[in-house]
Amino acid sequence: MIIKHMKGEIYMDRGVDPDKYICHRCSNDMKRYFYKYHSAYHGTDVVYCLKCVNIGRSDSVTPLRVIHTARKPEPCRYHLDFELSEAQQAASDRIVEALSAHSDMLLYAVTGAGKTEIVFEAISLARRRGMNVAFVSPRIDVVKEVHLRLSGAFRDSDIDLLYTGVKETFEHRFTVCTVHQLYNYIDHFGLIIVDETDAFPMSSDRQLLNAVRRAAAASSTTVLMTATPDRGMIEFAGAENVVTLTRRYHGHDLAIPKVVWQGITKDVNRRRLPAGLEGLITGILEKGRRVLVFVPEISLMEKLQPLVAAKFPGADSVYSGDEERYGKVDSMRNGRTRVLLTTTILERGVTFKNLDVIVVGAETFNSDSLVQICGRTGRKTDDPVGNIWFLAEYNTGHIRRTIRIIKNFNAGRTTL
Ligand SMILES: [Zn+2]
């Protein structure tokens, strides 16, 4: 079933129970996430849910309507430019088995393992059997990138793309969307793949977990994919259903970050480009490479960017609310920009050639973020390693854990 605003049969008389403060669409039951006002038009108080308002309002005066969809198999052929590695193939087989057994799965894979391609066969099989498929991620950037890749591979399939404000829908049979969009589906998908699961607090945000569970059909498979699993994810899939991939698709080791003990805020506040940072960028550019400089806060980035650009003309910066964000990323991709300062918005979902990475204020990042950031380098077969520097004022558990996770991957071990 799919929840639709204006059409379909009534599923619930109202979207929100105004007495108990429960949203029937997203199952939010925390009173502080509801808003109440008096509506002269309705002649009564109206309560609406703030948790899911960005996919359309669920309130106490409007019924929730649903439409039913019939299952429809399709041949669902796909095209891959390369052959899966032995490890990728083994992981792909496990997911196909899980699909037949209707069990869930956790794909614990190093960044750059080629996770997306590993689920192609399961997607194809699910669609051949008439199951609806959803590929979801908490991040809009990832959703867009994945939609492009899937559309390129599954050329005969109509693939929906859904995220806040954007809807490209066919028949909701093969859907790529943000996790929040799942609030609109009930008992619908036979296969749900959650990419970058660590980017939202799956274990602590019950609503999102509920959304995945409720959107899944009675007999279904949910595949969680992550480079940094937590206990909640393992519990979700079941410890016996964890598949690990410690090698990148091209087989090379991950670069180990080099830590430079240097804070930069003092210099930046005096409007000086920190010498250590300048030296690193100079070295990178001299080798004909390009660099992403990760900065913990927008306010610091705004001060740092002009200092970097004064020394390295063309150095740009990007953050999540930046309207020119996609143009700037393109510019980095085609090499017009060679130094790009960024917040964690580019920590995942992007691939640039000949890329090195510098993290300033590394002591303020958590290890999930740091692992993803390191994963930006060495993603291409013709540039399989790359360099990573952490500029940190002091050591932290997260820095140590990041280095341990990466060393373990290189040794073929996982960090659980
Ligand atoms: Zn809601």
Residues whose N, C-alpha, C, O or C-beta is under 5 A from the ligand:
A	BS01	ZN	C23 R25 C26 N28 C49 K51 C52 S58
